[in-house]
Amino acid sequence: MVFNFLKKDSLFLLLLQFAFIAIGLYCFSFFLIGATAPGGSVYLPWLHYINYVDGLQYSIIKTCSFLLNLFGYNVTASSKSILQLNYSTSILMAYGCAGFGIMGIWIAFIITLKQPFKIMIKGLLSGLFILWTINVVRILLLILSNYHHWSHILPFDHHTNFNIVSYAAILLMLRFYMNKTESIN
C-alpha cells in the first residue's frame, strides 16, 4: 500500500517522466547552444548539423521578414537573429526567445502520454507549429509596436506575455489532444 505511487501507470511516475524529459530537452538545448558557438570552451563544429535552436531562430526571423515585406515594410534580416524595420527599429532575437523551452514542455507532454506513433507525431507536429506561430506573432507585434511607438496601458513584457499565451495554448492543445485520443481509443 505504501508503494502504490511506484506502480507502472501511477501519476507520480508519469510526472517524474514528464519532468525528466522536459528538463533534459531544456538542458540539451543550452548545451547545443554552447557547443555550437565558435570560440566556446566546448566548441564541437559537427553539432551544427543538428542545431535546431539556430534553425528555429532563423525560421522565425525569416518568416517575420517575409510577412512584414508582404505588408509593405522595408525589412532587413541581417543574420539568423537580427531583424531591422525600415532602417530604424531593430530587434536582436536572443536564444531564449526562440521558444525551445515551451516547445520542450509540449514534446514532454506528448511523449509522456504514450499514444500510438501516428497520433503522437500528428499531435507533436501540430502543437509545435502552433507554438512556433505564437512566437512569430509575438516577434511581429514586438517590432511593429516599437516602430509605431504604440503606447501600453500596463507594463508590457513580451517574454512573460508569450509564456502566458503559450502555456494557455498548451493547456488547450492538451485538452484537445486528450479528447481526440480518448475518442480513438
Sequence and secondary structure as in RCSB ss.txt:
>XXXX:A:sequence
MVFNFLKKDSLFLLLLQFAFIAIGLYCFSFFLIGATAPGGSVYLPWLHYINYVDGLQYSIIKTCSFLLNLFGYNV
TASSKSILQLNYSTSILMAYGCAGFGIMGIWIAFIITLKQPFKIMIKGLLSGLFILWTINVVRILLLILSNYHHW
SHILPFDHHTNFNIVSYAAILLMLRFYMNKTESIN
>XXXX:A:secstr
 TTGGGSTT HHHHHHHHHHHHHHHHHHHHHHHHHTSTT TT  GGGGGG HHHHHHHHHHHHHHHHHHHTT  E
EE SSSEEEETTTEEEE  GGGG HHHHHHHHHHHHHT   HHHHHHHHHHHHHHHHHHHHHHHHHHHHHHHHT 
  SS   HHHHHHHHHHHHHHHHHHHHHHHHHHH 
